[in-house]
Amino acid sequence: MATAAAPIWSAMCPSRRARLVDVTYECLMIGIEQAKPGNRMGDVANAIQRHAEAHRYGVVRDFCGHGLGRLFHDAPEVIHAGRPGTGPELRPGMFFTIEPMINIGRPDVKMLDDGWTAVTRDRSLSAQFEHSIGITEDGCEIFTLSPKGFTKPPYL
């Protein structure tokens, strides 16, 4: 059975889904760039929010990153939308996740009856990336990089 060739425009013009994935990954990495000693959680949050909203996407506020410690979701709470200069100061030795969830539409989500599945209220597409990081003396270290360089789904 023969397969149909992809339309020629698909190679030149990324789909809305692919663009959402790209922007969400960019949000993660832009947030990580702000994760350094002396900055505050609000600096990380604001960098993520500005980039997402520049693409007219919504930043989910109902879920956040978290500290890594004796509890799975330990302090501090790592929000992904906020004001620069606010929140806890980042200091060497802190370990936490940054995991922005970005929606093509509005930022509102709801939980389904199974208590686990989250969906966007406006039925728009959503994407999320996550890294675990540690604040070092001069920046941060990402602990969850793929040894093979896989950072996002491949596009056909």
C-alpha positions, 0 to 999 in steps of 0.5 A: 500500500502506498502512502501519500506524500506530505503536502509541500507546504508542511515542510515550510510552514510549521503546524500550530501544534509544532509551533506550540511545542517549540514555544513551550520548549523555548519557555522552559529554556528561557526560564532556566536562563533566569535560574541563577543566584541572586535572581528570584522565582518571579524572574523565572516566572516572568521570563516564561510568561513574557515569551508565551504571551508574545506568541499569544499563548496562555500560561497555565497557573493551576500547575507549577514546578516544585522543589525536590527534597524529602517530599516529591512536591517539596517547597519552593513552589515554582510558578510560571507567570509572575512579576520580576523581583518577587518570590524567593531568592535563588541560592546555590544548593536549591533543587527544583523543577521548572515545568511550564504548561502553555496553551494555544488558547486561554490559560484556564484548565479543569480536572476530569473526573478521574482526578488526574487528567487535566484539559484546557477549558476552551479545548485548545491545545496544550504542551508542557516540558520539564527539567529538574535543576540545581542552582550553582554558585554561578548559574544552574545545572540541568539534571534531566538532559537527555544523553542523546540530545532529545529535547522535544518530539521530532517533526516529520 
